[in-house]
Amino acid sequence: MASVQRKSSANTTKYKLNAFFAQNIFFVFLLAVNTIFFCSVSSTRYRQLGEQQLELHHFYRDLESLHSELTTYAARGDYSVLSSWDKSLKTLKGSVSVLQAIRIDSVYQRDISDVAGMLGDYGMLLEEILKTGEPDARNRLYYRADEIYRAVNAGFRGLNYQILEYTRVRMEKLQVTQQIFIALAGIFLLFMVGADMIYSVRLSRSIVDPITELTSLIQGYSLKDVEDYKEVALCSASNEEMNILVGVFNAMLKTIRGQMEIIRENADIEIKLQQKEVENLQITNLLRTSELKSLQMQINPHFLFNTLNMISQTAYMEEAEQTSLLLDSTAAFLRYALDFAAREVTLSKEMENLGTYVLLLEHRFGGRIQFTFDLDERFHNIAVPALILQPLVENAITHGVGMYLKDGYITIKTEYDSERQTGTIRIIDNGVGLKQEELEQVRREMRQSEHSEQRLGLSNVYTRLQIFFHGRAQMEIKSVPGVGTEITMALPCGSAQ
């Protein structure tokens, strides 16, 4: 009975250790809960700020896509290009609603309300264009819609700056809050450490000192002497816990002596099991690789190529030679993109693929954009990463001459410098160009890979060139507002043939 009574006392070792661990668990739990809550709230706020910025870019991207389809419809009268106009318009209105819900200031609310109004006018003009069968009336309505599109597109920079400024201010507030939380967490940790130190000093008097006495008696034992051990007798032990500890130690020595023999016998088995685990891991990796290849094989590019060839042959039999040519060009361009996307090709092969792409663009834009090739083929046998030219031409159209109704041009020019053994590729357009600060931003994004969605092609080409040529390739952008843009790539050629 006395022994049982001592176990329930607050002076027992068990009680003190439980209290010590409970105290630490409580402190750690409290700190963990607050940290998780704070991180969750911060993460939600950061994600909301990022989604607001993305929503604005998605709105202008979707508007540009819809207007491009409207332009194609106005030029050809083919309703199929606008078959999903109502869905696109509904998506744009949804984006505007999300942007209107952002409470920045009165200027932003006014600007986004103007955008919402212009989008409504644009939608009504779009419906009238689709209902009008007369080409002249349709063109007049298209020009009005184009003016509204340009007005909405012109407001992008202002709205983007306002949201960026709003995001910056909110992030600064979040950072201040984080610093305060870190400071409070540090104070809390110091408090916890101090409390542990005080409690540890108290525990040492009732636990550590008796254990030290026990240690001094058994410190001469080692595993190599376990076969000849003698039982430890701690006569000065004054509590039941220490007597139990001595008994457990003696039992442990007996167990160790028996287990050492078992360990020796099981050592070889353990090594074999480890080898088996390695083999199982290798099999698992092979299975995962096979699953990935299986997923990749679910889409068979040959089906697409065969389908395009079938349509091309049908068009040829129906004497639609132009359609047959376009289908053949599309199939060739697609096959090149899939076959060589992650491989190297000769510059001649890359230039041939660019010619196929330009052929498709010439049929798309008609006489609005003139494409010119001025080629010095002396270095066209060098190896380059595949698909480095098409993104640059596409970029020149998207951000340069794509909206021109006439007199747009893009020139692809190559030159070989035999003295420096350097081949130069230039993509030149007479588009709207870039202001100096915009040009510096594009250069910085390209070299630091901090690209926006609009400059992804430039950064991708630059990064691939640097990796492929081990940093010896150069890529530069020059632009003058109202004159045009020129992208130059200088590639080391060795001794070109």
HUTA-V770574 format. One record per residue. N is the residue number from 1. RES is the residue in three letters. PHI is phi in whole degrees, -180 to 180 (NA if undefined). Layout:
n & res & phi
N & RES & PHI
N & RES & PHI
//
This chain:
n & res & phi
1 & MET & NA
2 & ALA & -64
3 & SER & -64
4 & VAL & -64
5 & GLN & -64
6 & ARG & -67
7 & LYS & -63
8 & SER & -85
9 & SER & -74
10 & ALA & -75
11 & ASN & -95
12 & THR & -76
13 & THR & -62
14 & LYS & -59
15 & TYR & -63
16 & LYS & -66
17 & LEU & -67
18 & ASN & -62
19 & ALA & -64
20 & PHE & -63
21 & PHE & -69
22 & ALA & -63
23 & GLN & -62
24 & ASN & -67
25 & ILE & -62
26 & PHE & -62
27 & PHE & -63
28 & VAL & -65
29 & PHE & -62
30 & LEU & -62
31 & LEU & -66
32 & ALA & -66
33 & VAL & -61
34 & ASN & -65
35 & THR & -66
36 & ILE & -62
37 & PHE & -62
38 & PHE & -66
39 & CYS & -64
40 & SER & -63
41 & VAL & -64
42 & SER & -63
43 & SER & -62
44 & THR & -63
45 & ARG & -68
46 & TYR & -62
47 & ARG & -65
48 & GLN & -63
49 & LEU & -63
50 & GLY & -66
51 & GLU & -66
52 & GLN & -64
53 & GLN & -66
54 & LEU & -65
55 & GLU & -62
56 & LEU & -65
57 & HIS & -67
58 & HIS & -64
59 & PHE & -61
60 & TYR & -72
61 & ARG & -67
62 & ASP & -66
63 & LEU & -66
64 & GLU & -64
65 & SER & -65
66 & LEU & -65
67 & HIS & -70
68 & SER & -62
69 & GLU & -65
70 & LEU & -64
71 & THR & -62
72 & THR & -63
73 & TYR & -65
74 & ALA & -63
75 & ALA & -81
76 & ARG & -109
77 & GLY & 77
78 & ASP & -93
79 & TYR & -69
80 & SER & -62
81 & VAL & -71
82 & LEU & -116
83 & SER & -65
84 & SER & -114
85 & TRP & -64
86 & ASP & -67
87 & LYS & -67
88 & SER & -63
89 & LEU & -66
90 & LYS & -65
91 & THR & -63
92 & LEU & -63
93 & LYS & -65
94 & GLY & -63
95 & SER & -64
96 & VAL & -63
97 & SER & -61
98 & VAL & -64
99 & LEU & -66
100 & GLN & -68
101 & ALA & -74
102 & ILE & -77
103 & ARG & -97
104 & ILE & -102
105 & ASP & -159
106 & SER & -67
107 & VAL & -66
108 & TYR & -63
109 & GLN & -61
110 & ARG & -67
111 & ASP & -64
112 & ILE & -71
113 & SER & -66
114 & ASP & -62
115 & VAL & -63
116 & ALA & -63
117 & GLY & -66
118 & MET & -66
119 & LEU & -65
120 & GLY & -64
121 & ASP & -63
122 & TYR & -62
123 & GLY & -64
124 & MET & -66
125 & LEU & -64
126 & LEU & -62
127 & GLU & -64
128 & GLU & -65
129 & ILE & -62
130 & LEU & -69
131 & LYS & -82
132 & THR & -86
133 & GLY & -96
134 & GLU & -78
135 & PRO & -60
136 & ASP & -64
137 & ALA & -63
138 & ARG & -64
139 & ASN & -66
140 & ARG & -62
141 & LEU & -64
142 & TYR & -63
143 & TYR & -63
144 & ARG & -66
145 & ALA & -65
146 & ASP & -65
147 & GLU & -64
148 & ILE & -64
149 & TYR & -60
150 & ARG & -65
151 & ALA & -65
152 & VAL & -65
153 & ASN & -65
154 & ALA & -68
155 & GLY & -84
156 & PHE & -61
157 & ARG & -62
158 & GLY & -64
159 & LEU & -64
160 & ASN & -62
161 & TYR & -65
162 & GLN & -63
163 & ILE & -68
164 & LEU & -63
165 & GLU & -65
166 & TYR & -62
167 & THR & -63
168 & ARG & -62
169 & VAL & -63
170 & ARG & -64
171 & MET & -67
172 & GLU & -63
173 & LYS & -65
174 & LEU & -63
175 & GLN & -65
176 & VAL & -62
177 & THR & -61
178 & GLN & -63
179 & GLN & -64
180 & ILE & -64
181 & PHE & -63
182 & ILE & -62
183 & ALA & -63
184 & LEU & -64
185 & ALA & -62
186 & GLY & -63
187 & ILE & -63
188 & PHE & -63
189 & LEU & -64
190 & LEU & -62
191 & PHE & -61
192 & MET & -64
193 & VAL & -63
194 & GLY & -62
195 & ALA & -63
196 & ASP & -65
197 & MET & -65
198 & ILE & -63
199 & TYR & -68
200 & SER & -65
201 & VAL & -62
202 & ARG & -67
203 & LEU & -65
204 & SER & -62
205 & ARG & -70
206 & SER & -103
207 & ILE & -121
208 & VAL & -65
209 & ASP & -62
210 & PRO & -62
211 & ILE & -67
212 & THR & -62
213 & GLU & -63
214 & LEU & -65
215 & THR & -63
216 & SER & -63
217 & LEU & -84
218 & ILE & -110
219 & GLN & -66
220 & GLY & -78
221 & TYR & -81
222 & SER & -145
223 & LEU & -64
224 & LYS & -73
225 & ASP & -103
226 & VAL & -65
227 & GLU & -68
228 & ASP & -111
229 & TYR & -71
230 & LYS & -122
231 & GLU & -64
232 & VAL & -89
233 & ALA & -121
234 & LEU & -103
235 & CYS & -68
236 & SER & -84
237 & ALA & -64
238 & SER & -109
239 & ASN & -141
240 & GLU & -65
241 & GLU & -60
242 & MET & -69
243 & ASN & -64
244 & ILE & -64
245 & LEU & -63
246 & VAL & -64
247 & GLY & -64
248 & VAL & -65
249 & PHE & -64
250 & ASN & -63
251 & ALA & -67
252 & MET & -65
253 & LEU & -62
254 & LYS & -63
255 & THR & -66
256 & ILE & -62
257 & ARG & -60
258 & GLY & -75
259 & GLN & -77
260 & MET & -61
261 & GLU & -68
262 & ILE & -66
263 & ILE & -63
264 & ARG & -61
265 & GLU & -70
266 & ASN & -88
267 & ALA & -61
268 & ASP & -64
269 & ILE & -64
270 & GLU & -64
271 & ILE & -63
272 & LYS & -65
273 & LEU & -63
274 & GLN & -64
275 & GLN & -62
276 & LYS & -65
277 & GLU & -64
278 & VAL & -63
279 & GLU & -63
280 & ASN & -64
281 & LEU & -64
282 & GLN & -64
283 & ILE & -64
284 & THR & -61
285 & ASN & -62
286 & LEU & -64
287 & LEU & -64
288 & ARG & -64
289 & THR & -63
290 & SER & -64
291 & GLU & -62
292 & LEU & -64
293 & LYS & -64
294 & SER & -62
295 & LEU & -64
296 & GLN & -67
297 & MET & -79
298 & GLN & -66
299 & ILE & -104
300 & ASN & -98
301 & PRO & -60
302 & HIS & -62
303 & PHE & -60
304 & LEU & -66
305 & PHE & -64
306 & ASN & -63
307 & THR & -64
308 & LEU & -63
309 & ASN & -65
310 & MET & -63
311 & ILE & -64
312 & SER & -63
313 & GLN & -65
314 & THR & -63
315 & ALA & -65
316 & TYR & -67
317 & MET & -65
318 & GLU & -87
319 & GLU & 64
320 & ALA & -96
321 & GLU & -65
322 & GLN & -64
323 & THR & -64
324 & SER & -62
325 & LEU & -63
326 & LEU & -64
327 & LEU & -65
328 & ASP & -62
329 & SER & -65
330 & THR & -63
331 & ALA & -63
332 & ALA & -65
333 & PHE & -65
334 & LEU & -66
335 & ARG & -63
336 & TYR & -61
337 & ALA & -63
338 & LEU & -80
339 & ASP & -77
340 & PHE & -118
341 & ALA & -59
342 & ALA & -109
343 & ARG & -126
344 & GLU & -100
345 & VAL & -137
346 & THR & -78
347 & LEU & -63
348 & SER & -62
349 & LYS & -65
350 & GLU & -63
351 & MET & -69
352 & GLU & -64
353 & ASN & -65
354 & LEU & -63
355 & GLY & -62
356 & THR & -63
357 & TYR & -65
358 & VAL & -64
359 & LEU & -57
360 & LEU & -66
361 & LEU & -66
362 & GLU & -63
363 & HIS & -75
364 & ARG & -73
365 & PHE & -96
366 & GLY & 64
367 & GLY & -93
368 & ARG & -68
369 & ILE & -130
370 & GLN & -102
371 & PHE & -109
372 & THR & -130
373 & PHE & -113
374 & ASP & -124
375 & LEU & -113
376 & ASP & -108
377 & GLU & -85
378 & ARG & -68
379 & PHE & -117
380 & HIS & -74
381 & ASN & -91
382 & ILE & -73
383 & ALA & -86
384 & VAL & -139
385 & PRO & -66
386 & ALA & -68
387 & LEU & 60
388 & ILE & -106
389 & LEU & -95
390 & GLN & -58
391 & PRO & -62
392 & LEU & -72
393 & VAL & -66
394 & GLU & -62
395 & ASN & -65
396 & ALA & -64
397 & ILE & -75
398 & THR & -64
399 & HIS & -107
400 & GLY & -121
401 & VAL & -108
402 & GLY & -61
403 & MET & -94
404 & TYR & -68
405 & LEU & -87
406 & LYS & -166
407 & ASP & 61
408 & GLY & -88
409 & TYR & -145
410 & ILE & -135
411 & THR & -116
412 & ILE & -110
413 & LYS & -130
414 & THR & -125
415 & GLU & -141
416 & TYR & -119
417 & ASP & -101
418 & SER & -69
419 & GLU & -69
420 & ARG & -88
421 & GLN & 52
422 & THR & -130
423 & GLY & -102
424 & THR & -116
425 & ILE & -120
426 & ARG & -123
427 & ILE & -115
428 & ILE & -119
429 & ASP & -136
430 & ASN & -108
431 & GLY & -77
432 & VAL & -70
433 & GLY & 77
434 & LEU & -129
435 & LYS & -71
436 & GLN & -61
437 & GLU & -69
438 & GLU & -67
439 & LEU & -63
440 & GLU & -63
441 & GLN & -64
442 & VAL & -63
443 & ARG & -61
444 & ARG & -65
445 & GLU & -63
446 & MET & -65
447 & ARG & -81
448 & GLN & -94
449 & SER & 60
450 & GLU & -97
451 & HIS & -85
452 & SER & -85
453 & GLU & -61
454 & GLN & -71
455 & ARG & -106
456 & LEU & -60
457 & GLY & -63
458 & LEU & -62
459 & SER & -63
460 & ASN & -63
461 & VAL & -64
462 & TYR & -61
463 & THR & -63
464 & ARG & -66
465 & LEU & -64
466 & GLN & -63
467 & ILE & -69
468 & PHE & -66
469 & PHE & -99
470 & HIS & 56
471 & GLY & 79
472 & ARG & -93
473 & ALA & -84
474 & GLN & -123
475 & MET & -143
476 & GLU & -134
477 & ILE & -122
478 & LYS & -123
479 & SER & -154
480 & VAL & -129
481 & PRO & -57
482 & GLY & 79
483 & VAL & -110
484 & GLY & 147
485 & THR & -134
486 & GLU & -132
487 & ILE & -110
488 & THR & -120
489 & MET & -118
490 & ALA & -109
491 & LEU & -116
492 & PRO & -69
493 & CYS & -114
494 & GLY & 67
495 & SER & -104
496 & ALA & -67
497 & GLN & -86
//
